[in-house]
Amino acid sequence: MSTSKQAGAAPLPTVSFVSEIFAGDRYTDDGIRFATKAEALAYGKTRANAAYRASASDEPVNYRWTDGKLAQAEPAYVPPYVRY
């Protein structure tokens, strides 16, 4: 998860949630980002017989969890910038 660690820097806004599992001596993730914390927790529950958690991320959503299945998310539509 990429977050701002500089002293005095404003925290970055939460854009997505990441499912992390405890492996060895730390939490780790697989790069999958969800729109909701509930999706990240549901996905984490299916990944391993290990401790898991959902954490906020400043990275864009790239997957969704629906009906117990992982599916790649459609990219968000960003309208073109019109100069006047």
N, C-alpha and C positions, 0 to 999 in steps of 0.2 A: 504494500500500500504506500503510495507516495503522498506524504503530508509535509507541511511546512514545519521545520524543526528549528528555524532561526529564532533567537531570542528577540522578543518584541514584534515578531511578524504576526500578522493577523491569521487566524486559522482559516484554512480553505473550506469552502462550503461542502457539505455532504451531497454527493451526486448519486452514489450507489452504495450497496452493501456487499461485503465479501464474506464468504464462508471460510472459516479457518479451522483446521484441526490441529490438535496437539501432537507433535511428532518429535520424539527425542526429548529435547529440553526447551522447546519453544513452539509457538503457534506458527503455522505456515499456510499459504493458500495456493490455489492453482490458476489464478488469473481470471477466474470467472466472477463477473460483477452482476448483481441483481438490482432491480428497482426498489424492492422492499426488504426489510429486515426479516419478515416472515418467510419469504422465498429463500433467503440465504440460510436460515435456520433449518428449513425443511430439506434443503439440499445437503446440508452438513450432516443431518441425521442419517442419511443414506450412504455416506461416503466411507465410514470406517467405524470400528468399535473403539473409538478414542474420544477424548474430550473435544468438543467443538464449540464454536461461538460465531456470532455475526458481528462484524465491525464496520463502521462507516468508512467510506472511501471517497476520494475526490476524482476517481477515474470514471469514465462513462459506462453506462449499462451495456453489457454485451450478450447477456443471456437472460432467459426467463424460465421460471419453474411453474409448469401448469400440468395438472392431472398426474402428478408424480413423475413427470418427464422433463428433461433438460432440452431446451430449444434455443437456437441462436436468435437473439433479438434483432428486429429490424432497426437500421440506423434512424436516428431522429431526423425529421425533416427540418432543414434550416432554409428559410426563404432567401433568395438572392438579395444582395444589398443593391439598392437602386440609388444612384446618385442623381441629384437634381441640380 
